[in-house]
Amino acid sequence: MKIFKMMLMVWALAPTGVMAQDYYAPTDKEKEPVARFPFDVKPEIKTENGEKVLKYTLPKMLTGNVNVIRTTAVDLPGLNDLPNPVKMFVGDKATITCMGADSNPGCMVTHRNLSLNKDLAYQEIDRTYYDPQLRTAARAVVDEFQSPVEHSGNQPIGIIGALKERKDSGFPRGTVKTQFDRAGSITTAWITWKIEDGTGKFANTADFKLNGRDEKGSLTDVKQFGNRVRGRWSVANESGWFDFEFNNDKTRFEGFYGVGDNGSPRVGRWTSVSVR
């Protein structure tokens, strides 16, 4: 019954052929945004020494320790006769069921014998998310993965190919007009995204409006994770964190910000009005 359910999930992944190679740790709908992890190296089914091989590295934000997964194809009667051929791979740390093209497979994974460390995973989460509520949700995903519930067969499970293809992951060109959703001295901010030689790097300055006055501020410690951007802002005597997410077209973003240390409570929402 468990294998049948896994096959149904993989079947749902494969037909579109437009799946990005992200790793998804199954969870409830509310935590899905923090349960999807882009791979540093895209998993592909390749031939090595006459054997078909699928290998990848699990995200450290999920496992804490480094876990390199290497599996080889196994032949099972009848799999190749299905309308969408199924490939199975087995290794010391995983059993994988895949569908789709070798260059872009959709796969269901059952793991075993993993090296797990929650504390190190939490540290990775804190480096990635500055929003305290996102940190809490991401830690809950780690807890679920490292302490699997009954429906997963007491083994960590995951899905490769869980997202539609993203567009270019670089920062948008131009200026983002943003709104601080908070009563206080800071009302609006304009961020200048300066693209340098196509690298996606941008200037670390921003224009803020305080009590009707234009002030120069700064953006520091900025890092992009897929469509999500986090960092710190400062202007006059105020500073804090921000954590927001762009849409695929990089025309709008929406997220939250706080005052004080990273992980301090949300103060308000920070949303873009336009990107040009």
Contacts in CASP RR format, 6 or more apart in sequence:
PFRMAT RR
TARGET T0000
AUTHOR 0000-0000-0000
METHOD contacts of the structure
MODEL  1
MKIFKMMLMVWALAPTGVMAQDYYAPTDKEKEPVARFPFDVKPEIKTENG
EKVLKYTLPKMLTGNVNVIRTTAVDLPGLNDLPNPVKMFVGDKATITCMG
ADSNPGCMVTHRNLSLNKDLAYQEIDRTYYDPQLRTAARAVVDEFQSPVE
HSGNQPIGIIGALKERKDSGFPRGTVKTQFDRAGSITTAWITWKIEDGTG
KFANTADFKLNGRDEKGSLTDVKQFGNRVRGRWSVANESGWFDFEFNNDK
TRFEGFYGVGDNGSPRVGRWTSVSVR
2 153 0 8 1.000
3 97 0 8 1.000
6 97 0 8 1.000
6 108 0 8 1.000
6 110 0 8 1.000
6 157 0 8 1.000
7 86 0 8 1.000
7 97 0 8 1.000
7 108 0 8 1.000
9 108 0 8 1.000
9 159 0 8 1.000
10 86 0 8 1.000
10 97 0 8 1.000
10 98 0 8 1.000
10 99 0 8 1.000
10 106 0 8 1.000
10 107 0 8 1.000
10 108 0 8 1.000
10 159 0 8 1.000
11 84 0 8 1.000
11 99 0 8 1.000
13 19 0 8 1.000
13 99 0 8 1.000
13 106 0 8 1.000
13 107 0 8 1.000
13 108 0 8 1.000
13 159 0 8 1.000
13 161 0 8 1.000
13 162 0 8 1.000
14 84 0 8 1.000
14 98 0 8 1.000
14 99 0 8 1.000
14 100 0 8 1.000
14 105 0 8 1.000
14 106 0 8 1.000
15 84 0 8 1.000
16 164 0 8 1.000
17 100 0 8 1.000
17 101 0 8 1.000
17 104 0 8 1.000
18 164 0 8 1.000
18 165 0 8 1.000
19 104 0 8 1.000
19 106 0 8 1.000
19 161 0 8 1.000
19 162 0 8 1.000
19 163 0 8 1.000
19 164 0 8 1.000
19 165 0 8 1.000
20 38 0 8 1.000
20 161 0 8 1.000
20 162 0 8 1.000
20 163 0 8 1.000
20 164 0 8 1.000
20 165 0 8 1.000
20 166 0 8 1.000
21 38 0 8 1.000
21 39 0 8 1.000
21 42 0 8 1.000
21 43 0 8 1.000
21 104 0 8 1.000
21 160 0 8 1.000
21 161 0 8 1.000
22 36 0 8 1.000
22 37 0 8 1.000
22 38 0 8 1.000
22 39 0 8 1.000
22 160 0 8 1.000
22 161 0 8 1.000
22 162 0 8 1.000
22 163 0 8 1.000
23 36 0 8 1.000
23 37 0 8 1.000
23 38 0 8 1.000
23 39 0 8 1.000
23 56 0 8 1.000
23 58 0 8 1.000
23 59 0 8 1.000
23 62 0 8 1.000
23 158 0 8 1.000
23 159 0 8 1.000
23 160 0 8 1.000
23 161 0 8 1.000
23 162 0 8 1.000
24 32 0 8 1.000
24 35 0 8 1.000
24 36 0 8 1.000
24 37 0 8 1.000
24 158 0 8 1.000
24 159 0 8 1.000
24 160 0 8 1.000
24 161 0 8 1.000
24 162 0 8 1.000
24 163 0 8 1.000
25 35 0 8 1.000
25 37 0 8 1.000
25 62 0 8 1.000
25 141 0 8 1.000
25 144 0 8 1.000
25 145 0 8 1.000
25 156 0 8 1.000
25 157 0 8 1.000
25 158 0 8 1.000
26 35 0 8 1.000
26 152 0 8 1.000
26 157 0 8 1.000
26 158 0 8 1.000
26 159 0 8 1.000
27 35 0 8 1.000
27 140 0 8 1.000
27 141 0 8 1.000
27 144 0 8 1.000
30 137 0 8 1.000
31 137 0 8 1.000
31 138 0 8 1.000
31 140 0 8 1.000
31 141 0 8 1.000
33 137 0 8 1.000
33 245 0 8 1.000
34 129 0 8 1.000
34 134 0 8 1.000
34 137 0 8 1.000
34 138 0 8 1.000
34 141 0 8 1.000
35 138 0 8 1.000
35 141 0 8 1.000
36 162 0 8 1.000
36 163 0 8 1.000
37 59 0 8 1.000
37 61 0 8 1.000
37 62 0 8 1.000
38 225 0 8 1.000
38 226 0 8 1.000
39 56 0 8 1.000
39 57 0 8 1.000
39 59 0 8 1.000
40 57 0 8 1.000
41 56 0 8 1.000
41 57 0 8 1.000
43 54 0 8 1.000
43 55 0 8 1.000
43 56 0 8 1.000
43 105 0 8 1.000
43 107 0 8 1.000
43 160 0 8 1.000
44 54 0 8 1.000
44 102 0 8 1.000
44 103 0 8 1.000
44 104 0 8 1.000
44 105 0 8 1.000
45 52 0 8 1.000
45 53 0 8 1.000
45 54 0 8 1.000
45 73 0 8 1.000
45 87 0 8 1.000
45 98 0 8 1.000
45 102 0 8 1.000
45 103 0 8 1.000
45 105 0 8 1.000
46 52 0 8 1.000
46 53 0 8 1.000
46 54 0 8 1.000
46 102 0 8 1.000
47 53 0 8 1.000
51 72 0 8 1.000
51 73 0 8 1.000
52 72 0 8 1.000
52 73 0 8 1.000
52 87 0 8 1.000
52 89 0 8 1.000
52 102 0 8 1.000
53 70 0 8 1.000
53 71 0 8 1.000
53 72 0 8 1.000
53 73 0 8 1.000
53 89 0 8 1.000
54 70 0 8 1.000
54 71 0 8 1.000
54 73 0 8 1.000
54 89 0 8 1.000
54 96 0 8 1.000
54 98 0 8 1.000
54 105 0 8 1.000
54 107 0 8 1.000
55 68 0 8 1.000
55 69 0 8 1.000
55 70 0 8 1.000
55 71 0 8 1.000
56 68 0 8 1.000
56 69 0 8 1.000
56 160 0 8 1.000
57 66 0 8 1.000
57 67 0 8 1.000
57 68 0 8 1.000
57 69 0 8 1.000
58 67 0 8 1.000
58 69 0 8 1.000
58 111 0 8 1.000
58 114 0 8 1.000
60 66 0 8 1.000
60 120 0 8 1.000
60 121 0 8 1.000
60 124 0 8 1.000
61 121 0 8 1.000
61 124 0 8 1.000
61 125 0 8 1.000
61 128 0 8 1.000
61 138 0 8 1.000
61 142 0 8 1.000
62 121 0 8 1.000
62 141 0 8 1.000
62 142 0 8 1.000
62 145 0 8 1.000
63 114 0 8 1.000
63 115 0 8 1.000
63 116 0 8 1.000
63 117 0 8 1.000
63 121 0 8 1.000
63 145 0 8 1.000
63 146 0 8 1.000
64 116 0 8 1.000
64 117 0 8 1.000
64 118 0 8 1.000
64 119 0 8 1.000
64 120 0 8 1.000
64 121 0 8 1.000
64 123 0 8 1.000
64 124 0 8 1.000
65 115 0 8 1.000
65 116 0 8 1.000
65 117 0 8 1.000
65 120 0 8 1.000
66 115 0 8 1.000
67 93 0 8 1.000
67 114 0 8 1.000
67 115 0 8 1.000
69 91 0 8 1.000
69 93 0 8 1.000
69 94 0 8 1.000
69 109 0 8 1.000
69 111 0 8 1.000
70 91 0 8 1.000
70 93 0 8 1.000
71 89 0 8 1.000
71 90 0 8 1.000
71 91 0 8 1.000
71 94 0 8 1.000
71 95 0 8 1.000
71 96 0 8 1.000
72 89 0 8 1.000
72 90 0 8 1.000
72 91 0 8 1.000
73 87 0 8 1.000
73 88 0 8 1.000
73 89 0 8 1.000
74 88 0 8 1.000
74 89 0 8 1.000
74 90 0 8 1.000
76 88 0 8 1.000
79 85 0 8 1.000
79 86 0 8 1.000
79 87 0 8 1.000
79 88 0 8 1.000
80 86 0 8 1.000
84 99 0 8 1.000
84 100 0 8 1.000
85 99 0 8 1.000
86 97 0 8 1.000
86 98 0 8 1.000
86 99 0 8 1.000
87 97 0 8 1.000
87 98 0 8 1.000
87 99 0 8 1.000
87 105 0 8 1.000
88 95 0 8 1.000
88 96 0 8 1.000
88 97 0 8 1.000
88 98 0 8 1.000
89 95 0 8 1.000
89 96 0 8 1.000
89 98 0 8 1.000
90 96 0 8 1.000
92 113 0 8 1.000
93 111 0 8 1.000
93 112 0 8 1.000
93 113 0 8 1.000
93 114 0 8 1.000
94 109 0 8 1.000
94 110 0 8 1.000
94 111 0 8 1.000
94 112 0 8 1.000
95 109 0 8 1.000
95 110 0 8 1.000
95 112 0 8 1.000
96 107 0 8 1.000
96 108 0 8 1.000
96 109 0 8 1.000
96 110 0 8 1.000
96 160 0 8 1.000
97 107 0 8 1.000
97 108 0 8 1.000
98 105 0 8 1.000
98 106 0 8 1.000
98 107 0 8 1.000
98 108 0 8 1.000
98 160 0 8 1.000
99 105 0 8 1.000
99 106 0 8 1.000
99 107 0 8 1.000
100 106 0 8 1.000
104 161 0 8 1.000
105 160 0 8 1.000
105 161 0 8 1.000
106 159 0 8 1.000
106 160 0 8 1.000
106 161 0 8 1.000
107 159 0 8 1.000
107 160 0 8 1.000
107 161 0 8 1.000
108 157 0 8 1.000
108 158 0 8 1.000
108 159 0 8 1.000
109 157 0 8 1.000
109 158 0 8 1.000
109 159 0 8 1.000
109 160 0 8 1.000
110 152 0 8 1.000
110 155 0 8 1.000
110 156 0 8 1.000
110 157 0 8 1.000
111 155 0 8 1.000
111 156 0 8 1.000
111 157 0 8 1.000
111 158 0 8 1.000
112 155 0 8 1.000
114 156 0 8 1.000
116 146 0 8 1.000
118 142 0 8 1.000
118 143 0 8 1.000
118 146 0 8 1.000
121 142 0 8 1.000
121 146 0 8 1.000
122 139 0 8 1.000
122 142 0 8 1.000
125 135 0 8 1.000
125 138 0 8 1.000
125 139 0 8 1.000
125 142 0 8 1.000
126 135 0 8 1.000
126 262 0 8 1.000
126 263 0 8 1.000
128 138 0 8 1.000
128 225 0 8 1.000
128 230 0 8 1.000
129 135 0 8 1.000
129 138 0 8 1.000
129 230 0 8 1.000
129 243 0 8 1.000
130 230 0 8 1.000
130 231 0 8 1.000
130 232 0 8 1.000
130 241 0 8 1.000
130 242 0 8 1.000
130 243 0 8 1.000
130 262 0 8 1.000
130 263 0 8 1.000
131 230 0 8 1.000
131 241 0 8 1.000
131 243 0 8 1.000
131 255 0 8 1.000
131 256 0 8 1.000
131 263 0 8 1.000
131 266 0 8 1.000
132 263 0 8 1.000
132 264 0 8 1.000
132 265 0 8 1.000
132 266 0 8 1.000
133 256 0 8 1.000
133 266 0 8 1.000
134 243 0 8 1.000
135 263 0 8 1.000
145 156 0 8 1.000
146 156 0 8 1.000
148 154 0 8 1.000
148 155 0 8 1.000
148 156 0 8 1.000
148 157 0 8 1.000
166 226 0 8 1.000
166 227 0 8 1.000
166 248 0 8 1.000
167 248 0 8 1.000
167 249 0 8 1.000
167 250 0 8 1.000
168 250 0 8 1.000
169 224 0 8 1.000
169 226 0 8 1.000
169 227 0 8 1.000
170 200 0 8 1.000
170 224 0 8 1.000
170 250 0 8 1.000
171 193 0 8 1.000
171 195 0 8 1.000
171 200 0 8 1.000
171 201 0 8 1.000
171 202 0 8 1.000
171 224 0 8 1.000
171 229 0 8 1.000
171 250 0 8 1.000
172 193 0 8 1.000
172 246 0 8 1.000
172 250 0 8 1.000
172 251 0 8 1.000
172 275 0 8 1.000
173 193 0 8 1.000
173 195 0 8 1.000
174 192 0 8 1.000
174 193 0 8 1.000
174 275 0 8 1.000
174 276 0 8 1.000
175 190 0 8 1.000
175 191 0 8 1.000
175 192 0 8 1.000
175 193 0 8 1.000
175 275 0 8 1.000
175 276 0 8 1.000
176 190 0 8 1.000
176 191 0 8 1.000
176 193 0 8 1.000
176 253 0 8 1.000
176 272 0 8 1.000
176 273 0 8 1.000
176 274 0 8 1.000
176 275 0 8 1.000
177 188 0 8 1.000
177 190 0 8 1.000
177 272 0 8 1.000
177 273 0 8 1.000
177 274 0 8 1.000
178 188 0 8 1.000
178 189 0 8 1.000
178 190 0 8 1.000
178 191 0 8 1.000
178 253 0 8 1.000
178 270 0 8 1.000
178 271 0 8 1.000
178 272 0 8 1.000
178 273 0 8 1.000
179 187 0 8 1.000
179 188 0 8 1.000
179 270 0 8 1.000
179 271 0 8 1.000
179 273 0 8 1.000
180 186 0 8 1.000
180 187 0 8 1.000
180 188 0 8 1.000
180 189 0 8 1.000
180 257 0 8 1.000
180 268 0 8 1.000
180 270 0 8 1.000
181 268 0 8 1.000
181 269 0 8 1.000
181 270 0 8 1.000
181 271 0 8 1.000
182 267 0 8 1.000
182 268 0 8 1.000
185 210 0 8 1.000
185 211 0 8 1.000
185 236 0 8 1.000
185 238 0 8 1.000
186 208 0 8 1.000
186 209 0 8 1.000
186 210 0 8 1.000
186 235 0 8 1.000
186 238 0 8 1.000
187 209 0 8 1.000
187 210 0 8 1.000
187 212 0 8 1.000
188 208 0 8 1.000
188 209 0 8 1.000
189 206 0 8 1.000
189 207 0 8 1.000
189 208 0 8 1.000
189 209 0 8 1.000
189 233 0 8 1.000
189 235 0 8 1.000
190 206 0 8 1.000
190 207 0 8 1.000
191 206 0 8 1.000
191 219 0 8 1.000
192 202 0 8 1.000
192 203 0 8 1.000
192 205 0 8 1.000
192 206 0 8 1.000
192 207 0 8 1.000
193 202 0 8 1.000
193 203 0 8 1.000
194 201 0 8 1.000
194 202 0 8 1.000
194 203 0 8 1.000
195 201 0 8 1.000
195 202 0 8 1.000
196 202 0 8 1.000
202 222 0 8 1.000
204 218 0 8 1.000
204 219 0 8 1.000
204 220 0 8 1.000
204 222 0 8 1.000
205 216 0 8 1.000
205 217 0 8 1.000
205 218 0 8 1.000
205 219 0 8 1.000
206 216 0 8 1.000
206 217 0 8 1.000
206 218 0 8 1.000
206 219 0 8 1.000
206 233 0 8 1.000
206 235 0 8 1.000
207 214 0 8 1.000
207 215 0 8 1.000
207 216 0 8 1.000
207 217 0 8 1.000
208 214 0 8 1.000
208 215 0 8 1.000
208 216 0 8 1.000
208 217 0 8 1.000
208 235 0 8 1.000
208 236 0 8 1.000
209 215 0 8 1.000
210 235 0 8 1.000
210 236 0 8 1.000
215 235 0 8 1.000
215 236 0 8 1.000
216 235 0 8 1.000
217 233 0 8 1.000
217 234 0 8 1.000
217 235 0 8 1.000
217 236 0 8 1.000
218 233 0 8 1.000
218 234 0 8 1.000
218 235 0 8 1.000
219 231 0 8 1.000
219 232 0 8 1.000
219 233 0 8 1.000
220 231 0 8 1.000
220 232 0 8 1.000
220 234 0 8 1.000
221 231 0 8 1.000
221 232 0 8 1.000
222 229 0 8 1.000
222 230 0 8 1.000
222 231 0 8 1.000
222 232 0 8 1.000
223 229 0 8 1.000
223 230 0 8 1.000
223 231 0 8 1.000
227 245 0 8 1.000
227 246 0 8 1.000
227 247 0 8 1.000
227 248 0 8 1.000
228 243 0 8 1.000
228 244 0 8 1.000
228 245 0 8 1.000
228 246 0 8 1.000
229 242 0 8 1.000
229 243 0 8 1.000
229 244 0 8 1.000
229 245 0 8 1.000
229 246 0 8 1.000
229 253 0 8 1.000
230 241 0 8 1.000
230 242 0 8 1.000
230 243 0 8 1.000
230 244 0 8 1.000
231 241 0 8 1.000
231 242 0 8 1.000
231 243 0 8 1.000
232 239 0 8 1.000
232 240 0 8 1.000
232 241 0 8 1.000
232 242 0 8 1.000
232 262 0 8 1.000
233 239 0 8 1.000
233 240 0 8 1.000
233 241 0 8 1.000
233 242 0 8 1.000
233 257 0 8 1.000
234 240 0 8 1.000
238 259 0 8 1.000
239 259 0 8 1.000
239 260 0 8 1.000
240 257 0 8 1.000
240 258 0 8 1.000
240 259 0 8 1.000
240 260 0 8 1.000
240 261 0 8 1.000
240 262 0 8 1.000
240 264 0 8 1.000
241 257 0 8 1.000
241 258 0 8 1.000
241 260 0 8 1.000
241 261 0 8 1.000
241 262 0 8 1.000
241 263 0 8 1.000
241 264 0 8 1.000
242 255 0 8 1.000
242 256 0 8 1.000
242 257 0 8 1.000
242 258 0 8 1.000
242 270 0 8 1.000
243 255 0 8 1.000
243 256 0 8 1.000
243 257 0 8 1.000
244 253 0 8 1.000
244 254 0 8 1.000
244 255 0 8 1.000
244 256 0 8 1.000
244 270 0 8 1.000
244 271 0 8 1.000
245 253 0 8 1.000
245 254 0 8 1.000
245 255 0 8 1.000
246 252 0 8 1.000
246 253 0 8 1.000
247 253 0 8 1.000
250 275 0 8 1.000
251 272 0 8 1.000
251 274 0 8 1.000
251 275 0 8 1.000
252 271 0 8 1.000
252 272 0 8 1.000
252 274 0 8 1.000
252 275 0 8 1.000
253 271 0 8 1.000
253 272 0 8 1.000
254 269 0 8 1.000
254 270 0 8 1.000
254 271 0 8 1.000
254 272 0 8 1.000
255 269 0 8 1.000
255 270 0 8 1.000
255 271 0 8 1.000
256 266 0 8 1.000
256 267 0 8 1.000
256 268 0 8 1.000
256 269 0 8 1.000
256 270 0 8 1.000
257 266 0 8 1.000
257 267 0 8 1.000
257 268 0 8 1.000
257 269 0 8 1.000
257 270 0 8 1.000
258 264 0 8 1.000
258 265 0 8 1.000
258 266 0 8 1.000
258 267 0 8 1.000
258 268 0 8 1.000
259 267 0 8 1.000
END
